Each structure stands twice: as structure tokens, then as C-alpha cells.
Amino acid sequence: MERRVLAGTPYAKLLTAPRPVAEGIKARLEARGLPVVLETPFAGLPEAALGTYMGDVSLWVPEALLGEAEAVLEEEIP
């Protein structure tokens, strides 16, 4: 498991997926109150804010909430 500290909080990489898929998963997690950081290969560049890159991106969640985030991913989408 990949880990890093963001703003003083330990985060773990949840997954890497194409941007459209990752955005959908990010929305599901955030709807459950889970903080998510989406990281493109261009972090810090204007593209990150514009959202024009559609290749693989990584989703990071606080390490303490990783199990909860994984449980949300295992649920069937109605």
C-alpha cells in the first residue's frame, strides 16, 4: 500500500483508474462523507484544476478511513 502525508494527515492510495471512473468513485465516497484527494500525473499544474486529463489518476483517502472506503467500493451500485 502506498502512503503519504498530506496536510499533516496520513493518506493511503485507494486505487488508480481512468479519470472518468475515478471521478465517479470520488463522488460516491464524498457522498458518504469520506475525504478524497484525486491526483493526476500533472499535480500542481493548471490541468489539475481544469480536469482535462482523462488518463489514469490516483485516489487517496485518509489512512484511518481506508477500510471504510474499500467497503463502499465493494457495494453494488443500484
mmCIF file of the N, C-alpha and C atoms, coordinates in Angstrom:
data_MODEL
# 
_entry.id   MODEL 
# 
loop_
_atom_site.group_PDB 
_atom_site.id 
_atom_site.type_symbol 
_atom_site.label_atom_id 
_atom_site.label_alt_id 
_atom_site.label_comp_id 
_atom_site.label_asym_id 
_atom_site.label_entity_id 
_atom_site.label_seq_id 
_atom_site.pdbx_PDB_ins_code 
_atom_site.Cartn_x 
_atom_site.Cartn_y 
_atom_site.Cartn_z 
_atom_site.occupancy 
_atom_site.B_iso_or_equiv 
_atom_site.pdbx_formal_charge 
_atom_site.auth_seq_id 
_atom_site.auth_comp_id 
_atom_site.auth_asym_id 
_atom_site.auth_atom_id 
_atom_site.pdbx_PDB_model_num 
ATOM 1   N N  . MET A 1 1  ? 0.844   -1.172 0.000   1.00 0.00 ? 1  MET A N  1 
ATOM 2   C CA . MET A 1 1  ? 0.000   0.000  0.000   1.00 0.00 ? 1  MET A CA 1 
ATOM 3   C C  . MET A 1 1  ? 0.895   1.242  0.000   1.00 0.00 ? 1  MET A C  1 
ATOM 4   N N  . GLU A 1 2  ? 0.566   2.143  -0.897  1.00 0.00 ? 2  GLU A N  1 
ATOM 5   C CA . GLU A 1 2  ? 1.313   3.404  -0.943  1.00 0.00 ? 2  GLU A CA 1 
ATOM 6   C C  . GLU A 1 2  ? 0.721   4.356  0.084   1.00 0.00 ? 2  GLU A C  1 
ATOM 7   N N  . ARG A 1 3  ? 1.619   5.068  0.766   1.00 0.00 ? 3  ARG A N  1 
ATOM 8   C CA . ARG A 1 3  ? 1.196   6.025  1.788   1.00 0.00 ? 3  ARG A CA 1 
ATOM 9   C C  . ARG A 1 3  ? 1.934   7.339  1.577   1.00 0.00 ? 3  ARG A C  1 
ATOM 10  N N  . ARG A 1 4  ? 1.304   8.402  2.069   1.00 0.00 ? 4  ARG A N  1 
ATOM 11  C CA . ARG A 1 4  ? 1.954   9.712  2.116   1.00 0.00 ? 4  ARG A CA 1 
ATOM 12  C C  . ARG A 1 4  ? 1.208   10.585 3.096   1.00 0.00 ? 4  ARG A C  1 
ATOM 13  N N  . VAL A 1 5  ? 1.831   11.652 3.502   1.00 0.00 ? 5  VAL A N  1 
ATOM 14  C CA . VAL A 1 5  ? 1.211   12.584 4.440   1.00 0.00 ? 5  VAL A CA 1 
ATOM 15  C C  . VAL A 1 5  ? 0.809   13.832 3.661   1.00 0.00 ? 5  VAL A C  1 
ATOM 16  N N  . LEU A 1 6  ? -0.474  14.176 3.766   1.00 0.00 ? 6  LEU A N  1 
ATOM 17  C CA . LEU A 1 6  ? -0.997  15.372 3.107   1.00 0.00 ? 6  LEU A CA 1 
ATOM 18  C C  . LEU A 1 6  ? -1.595  16.273 4.177   1.00 0.00 ? 6  LEU A C  1 
ATOM 19  N N  . ALA A 1 7  ? -1.094  17.478 4.265   1.00 0.00 ? 7  ALA A N  1 
ATOM 20  C CA . ALA A 1 7  ? -1.575  18.447 5.264   1.00 0.00 ? 7  ALA A CA 1 
ATOM 21  C C  . ALA A 1 7  ? -1.569  17.856 6.668   1.00 0.00 ? 7  ALA A C  1 
ATOM 22  N N  . GLY A 1 8  ? -0.528  17.082 6.976   1.00 0.00 ? 8  GLY A N  1 
ATOM 23  C CA . GLY A 1 8  ? -0.369  16.526 8.302   1.00 0.00 ? 8  GLY A CA 1 
ATOM 24  C C  . GLY A 1 8  ? -1.153  15.252 8.584   1.00 0.00 ? 8  GLY A C  1 
ATOM 25  N N  . THR A 1 9  ? -1.924  14.761 7.600   1.00 0.00 ? 9  THR A N  1 
ATOM 26  C CA . THR A 1 9  ? -2.738  13.564 7.771   1.00 0.00 ? 9  THR A CA 1 
ATOM 27  C C  . THR A 1 9  ? -2.178  12.434 6.918   1.00 0.00 ? 9  THR A C  1 
ATOM 28  N N  . PRO A 1 10 ? -1.992  11.236 7.476   1.00 0.00 ? 10 PRO A N  1 
ATOM 29  C CA . PRO A 1 10 ? -1.538  10.099 6.672   1.00 0.00 ? 10 PRO A CA 1 
ATOM 30  C C  . PRO A 1 10 ? -2.644  9.655  5.708   1.00 0.00 ? 10 PRO A C  1 
ATOM 31  N N  . TYR A 1 11 ? -2.304  9.563  4.439   1.00 0.00 ? 11 TYR A N  1 
ATOM 32  C CA . TYR A 1 11 ? -3.226  9.106  3.394   1.00 0.00 ? 11 TYR A CA 1 
ATOM 33  C C  . TYR A 1 11 ? -2.688  7.818  2.785   1.00 0.00 ? 11 TYR A C  1 
ATOM 34  N N  . ALA A 1 12 ? -3.611  7.001  2.277   1.00 0.00 ? 12 ALA A N  1 
ATOM 35  C CA . ALA A 1 12 ? -3.253  5.765  1.576   1.00 0.00 ? 12 ALA A CA 1 
ATOM 36  C C  . ALA A 1 12 ? -3.880  5.807  0.188   1.00 0.00 ? 12 ALA A C  1 
ATOM 37  N N  . LYS A 1 13 ? -3.163  5.255  -0.802  1.00 0.00 ? 13 LYS A N  1 
ATOM 38  C CA . LYS A 1 13 ? -3.712  5.211  -2.151  1.00 0.00 ? 13 LYS A CA 1 
ATOM 39  C C  . LYS A 1 13 ? -4.790  4.139  -2.202  1.00 0.00 ? 13 LYS A C  1 
ATOM 40  N N  . LEU A 1 14 ? -5.982  4.535  -2.600  1.00 0.00 ? 14 LEU A N  1 
ATOM 41  C CA . LEU A 1 14 ? -7.111  3.617  -2.702  1.00 0.00 ? 14 LEU A CA 1 
ATOM 42  C C  . LEU A 1 14 ? -7.074  2.874  -4.025  1.00 0.00 ? 14 LEU A C  1 
ATOM 43  N N  . LEU A 1 15 ? -6.838  3.611  -5.115  1.00 0.00 ? 15 LEU A N  1 
ATOM 44  C CA . LEU A 1 15 ? -6.824  2.989  -6.440  1.00 0.00 ? 15 LEU A CA 1 
ATOM 45  C C  . LEU A 1 15 ? -6.262  3.932  -7.481  1.00 0.00 ? 15 LEU A C  1 
ATOM 46  N N  . THR A 1 16 ? -5.979  3.364  -8.638  1.00 0.00 ? 16 THR A N  1 
ATOM 47  C CA . THR A 1 16 ? -5.619  4.119  -9.831  1.00 0.00 ? 16 THR A CA 1 
ATOM 48  C C  . THR A 1 16 ? -6.578  3.672  -10.921 1.00 0.00 ? 16 THR A C  1 
ATOM 49  N N  . ALA A 1 17 ? -7.193  4.643  -11.615 1.00 0.00 ? 17 ALA A N  1 
ATOM 50  C CA . ALA A 1 17 ? -8.188  4.329  -12.633 1.00 0.00 ? 17 ALA A CA 1 
ATOM 51  C C  . ALA A 1 17 ? -8.255  5.464  -13.646 1.00 0.00 ? 17 ALA A C  1 
ATOM 52  N N  . PRO A 1 18 ? -8.876  5.225  -14.805 1.00 0.00 ? 18 PRO A N  1 
ATOM 53  C CA . PRO A 1 18 ? -9.086  6.323  -15.750 1.00 0.00 ? 18 PRO A CA 1 
ATOM 54  C C  . PRO A 1 18 ? -9.895  7.439  -15.081 1.00 0.00 ? 18 PRO A C  1 
ATOM 55  N N  . ARG A 1 19 ? -9.603  8.659  -15.435 1.00 0.00 ? 19 ARG A N  1 
ATOM 56  C CA . ARG A 1 19 ? -10.209 9.829  -14.783 1.00 0.00 ? 19 ARG A CA 1 
ATOM 57  C C  . ARG A 1 19 ? -11.735 9.757  -14.689 1.00 0.00 ? 19 ARG A C  1 
ATOM 58  N N  . PRO A 1 20 ? -12.458 9.417  -15.769 1.00 0.00 ? 20 PRO A N  1 
ATOM 59  C CA . PRO A 1 20 ? -13.925 9.384  -15.642 1.00 0.00 ? 20 PRO A CA 1 
ATOM 60  C C  . PRO A 1 20 ? -14.404 8.381  -14.579 1.00 0.00 ? 20 PRO A C  1 
ATOM 61  N N  . VAL A 1 21 ? -13.770 7.229  -14.493 1.00 0.00 ? 21 VAL A N  1 
ATOM 62  C CA . VAL A 1 21 ? -14.126 6.220  -13.493 1.00 0.00 ? 21 VAL A CA 1 
ATOM 63  C C  . VAL A 1 21 ? -13.788 6.740  -12.094 1.00 0.00 ? 21 VAL A C  1 
ATOM 64  N N  . ALA A 1 22 ? -12.597 7.296  -11.948 1.00 0.00 ? 22 ALA A N  1 
ATOM 65  C CA . ALA A 1 22 ? -12.142 7.804  -10.654 1.00 0.00 ? 22 ALA A CA 1 
ATOM 66  C C  . ALA A 1 22 ? -13.035 8.939  -10.158 1.00 0.00 ? 22 ALA A C  1 
ATOM 67  N N  . GLU A 1 23 ? -13.485 9.806  -11.052 1.00 0.00 ? 23 GLU A N  1 
ATOM 68  C CA . GLU A 1 23 ? -14.370 10.917 -10.644 1.00 0.00 ? 23 GLU A CA 1 
ATOM 69  C C  . GLU A 1 23 ? -15.686 10.373 -10.092 1.00 0.00 ? 23 GLU A C  1 
ATOM 70  N N  . GLY A 1 24 ? -16.210 9.311  -10.707 1.00 0.00 ? 24 GLY A N  1 
ATOM 71  C CA . GLY A 1 24 ? -17.440 8.698  -10.215 1.00 0.00 ? 24 GLY A CA 1 
ATOM 72  C C  . GLY A 1 24 ? -17.250 8.093  -8.833  1.00 0.00 ? 24 GLY A C  1 
ATOM 73  N N  . ILE A 1 25 ? -16.144 7.411  -8.639  1.00 0.00 ? 25 ILE A N  1 
ATOM 74  C CA . ILE A 1 25 ? -15.847 6.804  -7.341  1.00 0.00 ? 25 ILE A CA 1 
ATOM 75  C C  . ILE A 1 25 ? -15.629 7.891  -6.298  1.00 0.00 ? 25 ILE A C  1 
ATOM 76  N N  . LYS A 1 26 ? -14.929 8.940  -6.676  1.00 0.00 ? 26 LYS A N  1 
ATOM 77  C CA . LYS A 1 26 ? -14.689 10.062 -5.763  1.00 0.00 ? 26 LYS A CA 1 
ATOM 78  C C  . LYS A 1 26 ? -16.020 10.649 -5.297  1.00 0.00 ? 26 LYS A C  1 
ATOM 79  N N  . ALA A 1 27 ? -16.956 10.821 -6.213  1.00 0.00 ? 27 ALA A N  1 
ATOM 80  C CA . ALA A 1 27 ? -18.266 11.375 -5.864  1.00 0.00 ? 27 ALA A CA 1 
ATOM 81  C C  . ALA A 1 27 ? -19.009 10.451 -4.896  1.00 0.00 ? 27 ALA A C  1 
ATOM 82  N N  . ARG A 1 28 ? -18.933 9.134  -5.124  1.00 0.00 ? 28 ARG A N  1 
ATOM 83  C CA . ARG A 1 28 ? -19.585 8.176  -4.222  1.00 0.00 ? 28 ARG A CA 1 
ATOM 84  C C  . ARG A 1 28 ? -18.998 8.261  -2.816  1.00 0.00 ? 28 ARG A C  1 
ATOM 85  N N  . LEU A 1 29 ? -17.686 8.327  -2.733  1.00 0.00 ? 29 LEU A N  1 
ATOM 86  C CA . LEU A 1 29 ? -17.026 8.385  -1.432  1.00 0.00 ? 29 LEU A CA 1 
ATOM 87  C C  . LEU A 1 29 ? -17.343 9.691  -0.704  1.00 0.00 ? 29 LEU A C  1 
ATOM 88  N N  . GLU A 1 30 ? -17.287 10.793 -1.430  1.00 0.00 ? 30 GLU A N  1 
ATOM 89  C CA . GLU A 1 30 ? -17.567 12.093 -0.819  1.00 0.00 ? 30 GLU A CA 1 
ATOM 90  C C  . GLU A 1 30 ? -19.027 12.183 -0.369  1.00 0.00 ? 30 GLU A C  1 
ATOM 91  N N  . ALA A 1 31 ? -19.938 11.514 -1.081  1.00 0.00 ? 31 ALA A N  1 
ATOM 92  C CA . ALA A 1 31 ? -21.345 11.492 -0.674  1.00 0.00 ? 31 ALA A CA 1 
ATOM 93  C C  . ALA A 1 31 ? -21.510 10.789 0.670   1.00 0.00 ? 31 ALA A C  1 
ATOM 94  N N  . ARG A 1 32 ? -20.561 9.910  1.000   1.00 0.00 ? 32 ARG A N  1 
ATOM 95  C CA . ARG A 1 32 ? -20.570 9.210  2.288   1.00 0.00 ? 32 ARG A CA 1 
ATOM 96  C C  . ARG A 1 32 ? -19.777 9.957  3.354   1.00 0.00 ? 32 ARG A C  1 
ATOM 97  N N  . GLY A 1 33 ? -19.279 11.144 2.991   1.00 0.00 ? 33 GLY A N  1 
ATOM 98  C CA . GLY A 1 33 ? -18.540 11.958 3.949   1.00 0.00 ? 33 GLY A CA 1 
ATOM 99  C C  . GLY A 1 33 ? -17.064 11.611 4.052   1.00 0.00 ? 33 GLY A C  1 
ATOM 100 N N  . LEU A 1 34 ? -16.562 10.839 3.085   1.00 0.00 ? 34 LEU A N  1 
ATOM 101 C CA . LEU A 1 34 ? -15.143 10.458 3.107   1.00 0.00 ? 34 LEU A CA 1 
ATOM 102 C C  . LEU A 1 34 ? -14.330 11.450 2.280   1.00 0.00 ? 34 LEU A C  1 
ATOM 103 N N  . PRO A 1 35 ? -13.298 12.034 2.860   1.00 0.00 ? 35 PRO A N  1 
ATOM 104 C CA . PRO A 1 35 ? -12.449 12.943 2.085   1.00 0.00 ? 35 PRO A CA 1 
ATOM 105 C C  . PRO A 1 35 ? -11.613 12.150 1.082   1.00 0.00 ? 35 PRO A C  1 
ATOM 106 N N  . VAL A 1 36 ? -11.480 12.697 -0.122  1.00 0.00 ? 36 VAL A N  1 
ATOM 107 C CA . VAL A 1 36 ? -10.743 12.033 -1.195  1.00 0.00 ? 36 VAL A CA 1 
ATOM 108 C C  . VAL A 1 36 ? -9.878  13.066 -1.900  1.00 0.00 ? 36 VAL A C  1 
ATOM 109 N N  . VAL A 1 37 ? -8.641  12.682 -2.200  1.00 0.00 ? 37 VAL A N  1 
ATOM 110 C CA . VAL A 1 37 ? -7.757  13.530 -2.996  1.00 0.00 ? 37 VAL A CA 1 
ATOM 111 C C  . VAL A 1 37 ? -7.525  12.814 -4.322  1.00 0.00 ? 37 VAL A C  1 
ATOM 112 N N  . LEU A 1 38 ? -7.830  13.493 -5.422  1.00 0.00 ? 38 LEU A N  1 
ATOM 113 C CA . LEU A 1 38 ? -7.597  12.964 -6.761  1.00 0.00 ? 38 LEU A CA 1 
ATOM 114 C C  . LEU A 1 38 ? -6.272  13.541 -7.256  1.00 0.00 ? 38 LEU A C  1 
ATOM 115 N N  . GLU A 1 39 ? -5.392  12.669 -7.700  1.00 0.00 ? 39 GLU A N  1 
ATOM 116 C CA . GLU A 1 39 ? -4.059  13.113 -8.132  1.00 0.00 ? 39 GLU A CA 1 
ATOM 117 C C  . GLU A 1 39 ? -3.813  12.677 -9.564  1.00 0.00 ? 39 GLU A C  1 
ATOM 118 N N  . THR A 1 40 ? -3.520  13.654 -10.418 1.00 0.00 ? 40 THR A N  1 
ATOM 119 C CA . THR A 1 40 ? -3.141  13.358 -11.798 1.00 0.00 ? 40 THR A CA 1 
ATOM 120 C C  . THR A 1 40 ? -1.613  13.348 -11.880 1.00 0.00 ? 40 THR A C  1 
ATOM 121 N N  . PRO A 1 41 ? -1.073  12.863 -12.983 1.00 0.00 ? 41 PRO A N  1 
ATOM 122 C CA . PRO A 1 41 ? 0.386   12.935 -13.140 1.00 0.00 ? 41 PRO A CA 1 
ATOM 123 C C  . PRO A 1 41 ? 0.886   14.382 -13.233 1.00 0.00 ? 41 PRO A C  1 
ATOM 124 N N  . PHE A 1 42 ? -0.041  15.324 -13.333 1.00 0.00 ? 42 PHE A N  1 
ATOM 125 C CA . PHE A 1 42 ? 0.312   16.729 -13.515 1.00 0.00 ? 42 PHE A CA 1 
ATOM 126 C C  . PHE A 1 42 ? 0.003   17.555 -12.276 1.00 0.00 ? 42 PHE A C  1 
ATOM 127 N N  . ALA A 1 43 ? 0.062   16.947 -11.101 1.00 0.00 ? 43 ALA A N  1 
ATOM 128 C CA . ALA A 1 43 ? -0.262  17.655 -9.861  1.00 0.00 ? 43 ALA A CA 1 
ATOM 129 C C  . ALA A 1 43 ? 0.484   18.983 -9.790  1.00 0.00 ? 43 ALA A C  1 
ATOM 130 N N  . GLY A 1 44 ? -0.249  20.023 -9.416  1.00 0.00 ? 44 GLY A N  1 
ATOM 131 C CA . GLY A 1 44 ? 0.346   21.348 -9.281  1.00 0.00 ? 44 GLY A CA 1 
ATOM 132 C C  . GLY A 1 44 ? 0.294   22.182 -10.550 1.00 0.00 ? 44 GLY A C  1 
ATOM 133 N N  . LEU A 1 45 ? -0.088  21.590 -11.659 1.00 0.00 ? 45 LEU A N  1 
ATOM 134 C CA . LEU A 1 45 ? -0.196  22.338 -12.912 1.00 0.00 ? 45 LEU A CA 1 
ATOM 135 C C  . LEU A 1 45 ? -1.652  22.721 -13.151 1.00 0.00 ? 45 LEU A C  1 
ATOM 136 N N  . PRO A 1 46 ? -1.899  23.706 -13.997 1.00 0.00 ? 46 PRO A N  1 
ATOM 137 C CA . PRO A 1 46 ? -3.286  24.147 -14.236 1.00 0.00 ? 46 PRO A CA 1 
ATOM 138 C C  . PRO A 1 46 ? -4.216  23.012 -14.663 1.00 0.00 ? 46 PRO A C  1 
ATOM 139 N N  . GLU A 1 47 ? -3.715  21.997 -15.345 1.00 0.00 ? 47 GLU A N  1 
ATOM 140 C CA . GLU A 1 47 ? -4.553  20.885 -15.781 1.00 0.00 ? 47 GLU A CA 1 
ATOM 141 C C  . GLU A 1 47 ? -5.285  20.264 -14.608 1.00 0.00 ? 47 GLU A C  1 
ATOM 142 N N  . ALA A 1 48 ? -4.634  20.197 -13.463 1.00 0.00 ? 48 ALA A N  1 
ATOM 143 C CA . ALA A 1 48 ? -5.242  19.559 -12.296 1.00 0.00 ? 48 ALA A CA 1 
ATOM 144 C C  . ALA A 1 48 ? -6.553  20.246 -11.931 1.00 0.00 ? 48 ALA A C  1 
ATOM 145 N N  . ALA A 1 49 ? -6.612  21.556 -12.069 1.00 0.00 ? 49 ALA A N  1 
ATOM 146 C CA . ALA A 1 49 ? -7.823  22.297 -11.755 1.00 0.00 ? 49 ALA A CA 1 
ATOM 147 C C  . ALA A 1 49 ? -8.839  22.224 -12.898 1.00 0.00 ? 49 ALA A C  1 
ATOM 148 N N  . LEU A 1 50 ? -8.354  22.191 -14.113 1.00 0.00 ? 50 LEU A N  1 
ATOM 149 C CA . LEU A 1 50 ? -9.248  22.181 -15.277 1.00 0.00 ? 50 LEU A CA 1 
ATOM 150 C C  . LEU A 1 50 ? -9.896  20.826 -15.494 1.00 0.00 ? 50 LEU A C  1 
ATOM 151 N N  . GLY A 1 51 ? -9.208  19.749 -15.129 1.00 0.00 ? 51 GLY A N  1 
ATOM 152 C CA . GLY A 1 51 ? -9.781  18.420 -15.293 1.00 0.00 ? 51 GLY A CA 1 
ATOM 153 C C  . GLY A 1 51 ? -9.791  17.919 -16.718 1.00 0.00 ? 51 GLY A C  1 
ATOM 154 N N  . THR A 1 52 ? -8.869  18.374 -17.549 1.00 0.00 ? 52 THR A N  1 
ATOM 155 C CA . THR A 1 52 ? -8.869  17.968 -18.958 1.00 0.00 ? 52 THR A CA 1 
ATOM 156 C C  . THR A 1 52 ? -8.164  16.645 -19.215 1.00 0.00 ? 52 THR A C  1 
ATOM 157 N N  . TYR A 1 53 ? -7.343  16.196 -18.293 1.00 0.00 ? 53 TYR A N  1 
ATOM 158 C CA . TYR A 1 53 ? -6.624  14.928 -18.455 1.00 0.00 ? 53 TYR A CA 1 
ATOM 159 C C  . TYR A 1 53 ? -7.568  13.770 -18.154 1.00 0.00 ? 53 TYR A C  1 
ATOM 160 N N  . MET A 1 54 ? -7.710  12.817 -19.087 1.00 0.00 ? 54 MET A N  1 
ATOM 161 C CA . MET A 1 54 ? -8.643  11.702 -18.914 1.00 0.00 ? 54 MET A CA 1 
ATOM 162 C C  . MET A 1 54 ? -7.933  10.357 -18.742 1.00 0.00 ? 54 MET A C  1 
ATOM 163 N N  . GLY A 1 55 ? -6.617  10.385 -18.595 1.00 0.00 ? 55 GLY A N  1 
ATOM 164 C CA . GLY A 1 55 ? -5.867  9.146  -18.381 1.00 0.00 ? 55 GLY A CA 1 
ATOM 165 C C  . GLY A 1 55 ? -5.984  8.682  -16.935 1.00 0.00 ? 55 GLY A C  1 
ATOM 166 N N  . ASP A 1 56 ? -5.079  7.805  -16.534 1.00 0.00 ? 56 ASP A N  1 
ATOM 167 C CA . ASP A 1 56 ? -5.118  7.252  -15.182 1.00 0.00 ? 56 ASP A CA 1 
ATOM 168 C C  . ASP A 1 56 ? -4.767  8.296  -14.127 1.00 0.00 ? 56 ASP A C  1 
ATOM 169 N N  . VAL A 1 57 ? -5.557  8.290  -13.066 1.00 0.00 ? 57 VAL A N  1 
ATOM 170 C CA . VAL A 1 57 ? -5.341  9.155  -11.907 1.00 0.00 ? 57 VAL A CA 1 
ATOM 171 C C  . VAL A 1 57 ? -5.389  8.288  -10.656 1.00 0.00 ? 57 VAL A C  1 
ATOM 172 N N  . SER A 1 58 ? -4.917  8.816  -9.554  1.00 0.00 ? 58 SER A N  1 
ATOM 173 C CA . SER A 1 58 ? -4.930  8.084  -8.284  1.00 0.00 ? 58 SER A CA 1 
ATOM 174 C C  . SER A 1 58 ? -5.888  8.749  -7.324  1.00 0.00 ? 58 SER A C  1 
ATOM 175 N N  . LEU A 1 59 ? -6.580  7.919  -6.535  1.00 0.00 ? 59 LEU A N  1 
ATOM 176 C CA . LEU A 1 59 ? -7.438  8.422  -5.471  1.00 0.00 ? 59 LEU A CA 1 
ATOM 177 C C  . LEU A 1 59 ? -6.795  8.066  -4.145  1.00 0.00 ? 59 LEU A C  1 
ATOM 178 N N  . TRP A 1 60 ? -6.678  9.064  -3.276  1.00 0.00 ? 60 TRP A N  1 
ATOM 179 C CA . TRP A 1 60 ? -6.086  8.905  -1.949  1.00 0.00 ? 60 TRP A CA 1 
ATOM 180 C C  . TRP A 1 60 ? -7.140  9.224  -0.903  1.00 0.00 ? 60 TRP A C  1 
ATOM 181 N N  . VAL A 1 61 ? -7.179  8.436  0.157   1.00 0.00 ? 61 VAL A N  1 
ATOM 182 C CA . VAL A 1 61 ? -8.096  8.668  1.279   1.00 0.00 ? 61 VAL A CA 1 
ATOM 183 C C  . VAL A 1 61 ? -7.276  8.646  2.567   1.00 0.00 ? 61 VAL A C  1 
ATOM 184 N N  . PRO A 1 62 ? -7.789  9.291  3.618   1.00 0.00 ? 62 PRO A N  1 
ATOM 185 C CA . PRO A 1 62 ? -7.072  9.206  4.888   1.00 0.00 ? 62 PRO A CA 1 
ATOM 186 C C  . PRO A 1 62 ? -6.886  7.743  5.278   1.00 0.00 ? 62 PRO A C  1 
ATOM 187 N N  . GLU A 1 63 ? -5.692  7.405  5.707   1.00 0.00 ? 63 GLU A N  1 
ATOM 188 C CA . GLU A 1 63 ? -5.363  6.015  6.028   1.00 0.00 ? 63 GLU A CA 1 
ATOM 189 C C  . GLU A 1 63 ? -6.336  5.419  7.050   1.00 0.00 ? 63 GLU A C  1 
ATOM 190 N N  . ALA A 1 64 ? -6.778  6.224  8.002   1.00 0.00 ? 64 ALA A N  1 
ATOM 191 C CA . ALA A 1 64 ? -7.701  5.742  9.032   1.00 0.00 ? 64 ALA A CA 1 
ATOM 192 C C  . ALA A 1 64 ? -9.068  5.362  8.452   1.00 0.00 ? 64 ALA A C  1 
ATOM 193 N N  . LEU A 1 65 ? -9.391  5.865  7.261   1.00 0.00 ? 65 LEU A N  1 
ATOM 194 C CA . LEU A 1 65 ? -10.688 5.602  6.632   1.00 0.00 ? 65 LEU A CA 1 
ATOM 195 C C  . LEU A 1 65 ? -10.587 4.648  5.445   1.00 0.00 ? 65 LEU A C  1 
ATOM 196 N N  . LEU A 1 66 ? -9.413  4.063  5.236   1.00 0.00 ? 66 LEU A N  1 
ATOM 197 C CA . LEU A 1 66 ? -9.207  3.195  4.076   1.00 0.00 ? 66 LEU A CA 1 
ATOM 198 C C  . LEU A 1 66 ? -10.186 2.023  4.063   1.00 0.00 ? 66 LEU A C  1 
ATOM 199 N N  . GLY A 1 67 ? -10.369 1.355  5.185   1.00 0.00 ? 67 GLY A N  1 
ATOM 200 C CA . GLY A 1 67 ? -11.286 0.219  5.247   1.00 0.00 ? 67 GLY A CA 1 
ATOM 201 C C  . GLY A 1 67 ? -12.711 0.613  4.890   1.00 0.00 ? 67 GLY A C  1 
ATOM 202 N N  . GLU A 1 68 ? -13.136 1.763  5.375   1.00 0.00 ? 68 GLU A N  1 
ATOM 203 C CA . GLU A 1 68 ? -14.484 2.253  5.064   1.00 0.00 ? 68 GLU A CA 1 
ATOM 204 C C  . GLU A 1 68 ? -14.615 2.557  3.576   1.00 0.00 ? 68 GLU A C  1 
ATOM 205 N N  . ALA A 1 69 ? -13.585 3.179  2.996   1.00 0.00 ? 69 ALA A N  1 
ATOM 206 C CA . ALA A 1 69 ? -13.607 3.490  1.564   1.00 0.00 ? 69 ALA A CA 1 
ATOM 207 C C  . ALA A 1 69 ? -13.649 2.200  0.740   1.00 0.00 ? 69 ALA A C  1 
ATOM 208 N N  . GLU A 1 70 ? -12.884 1.200  1.143   1.00 0.00 ? 70 GLU A N  1 
ATOM 209 C CA . GLU A 1 70 ? -12.887 -0.081 0.422   1.00 0.00 ? 70 GLU A CA 1 
ATOM 210 C C  . GLU A 1 70 ? -14.253 -0.747 0.517   1.00 0.00 ? 70 GLU A C  1 
ATOM 211 N N  . ALA A 1 71 ? -14.910 -0.625 1.663   1.00 0.00 ? 71 ALA A N  1 
ATOM 212 C CA . ALA A 1 71 ? -16.247 -1.206 1.832   1.00 0.00 ? 71 ALA A CA 1 
ATOM 213 C C  . ALA A 1 71 ? -17.251 -0.531 0.894   1.00 0.00 ? 71 ALA A C  1 
ATOM 214 N N  . VAL A 1 72 ? -17.145 0.773  0.723   1.00 0.00 ? 72 VAL A N  1 
ATOM 215 C CA . VAL A 1 72 ? -18.036 1.495  -0.184  1.00 0.00 ? 72 VAL A CA 1 
ATOM 216 C C  . VAL A 1 72 ? -17.823 0.984  -1.604  1.00 0.00 ? 72 VAL A C  1 
ATOM 217 N N  . LEU A 1 73 ? -16.572 0.744  -1.992  1.00 0.00 ? 73 LEU A N  1 
ATOM 218 C CA . LEU A 1 73 ? -16.285 0.256  -3.344  1.00 0.00 ? 73 LEU A CA 1 
ATOM 219 C C  . LEU A 1 73 ? -16.842 -1.143 -3.575  1.00 0.00 ? 73 LEU A C  1 
ATOM 220 N N  . GLU A 1 74 ? -16.946 -1.941 -2.534  1.00 0.00 ? 74 GLU A N  1 
ATOM 221 C CA . GLU A 1 74 ? -17.436 -3.306 -2.666  1.00 0.00 ? 74 GLU A CA 1 
ATOM 222 C C  . GLU A 1 74 ? -18.959 -3.384 -2.774  1.00 0.00 ? 74 GLU A C  1 
ATOM 223 N N  . GLU A 1 75 ? -19.648 -2.294 -2.417  1.00 0.00 ? 75 GLU A N  1 
ATOM 224 C CA . GLU A 1 75 ? -21.103 -2.281 -2.516  1.00 0.00 ? 75 GLU A CA 1 
ATOM 225 C C  . GLU A 1 75 ? -21.529 -2.223 -3.965  1.00 0.00 ? 75 GLU A C  1 
ATOM 226 N N  . GLU A 1 76 ? -22.661 -2.841 -4.259  1.00 0.00 ? 76 GLU A N  1 
ATOM 227 C CA . GLU A 1 76 ? -23.197 -2.756 -5.603  1.00 0.00 ? 76 GLU A CA 1 
ATOM 228 C C  . GLU A 1 76 ? -23.814 -1.388 -5.800  1.00 0.00 ? 76 GLU A C  1 
ATOM 229 N N  . ILE A 1 77 ? -23.654 -0.871 -7.006  1.00 0.00 ? 77 ILE A N  1 
ATOM 230 C CA . ILE A 1 77 ? -24.279 0.406  -7.350  1.00 0.00 ? 77 ILE A CA 1 
ATOM 231 C C  . ILE A 1 77 ? -25.706 0.099  -7.793  1.00 0.00 ? 77 ILE A C  1 
ATOM 232 N N  . PRO A 1 78 ? -26.707 0.729  -7.170  1.00 0.00 ? 78 PRO A N  1 
ATOM 233 C CA . PRO A 1 78 ? -28.100 0.439  -7.539  1.00 0.00 ? 78 PRO A CA 1 
ATOM 234 C C  . PRO A 1 78 ? -28.436 0.879  -8.933  1.00 0.00 ? 78 PRO A C  1 
# 
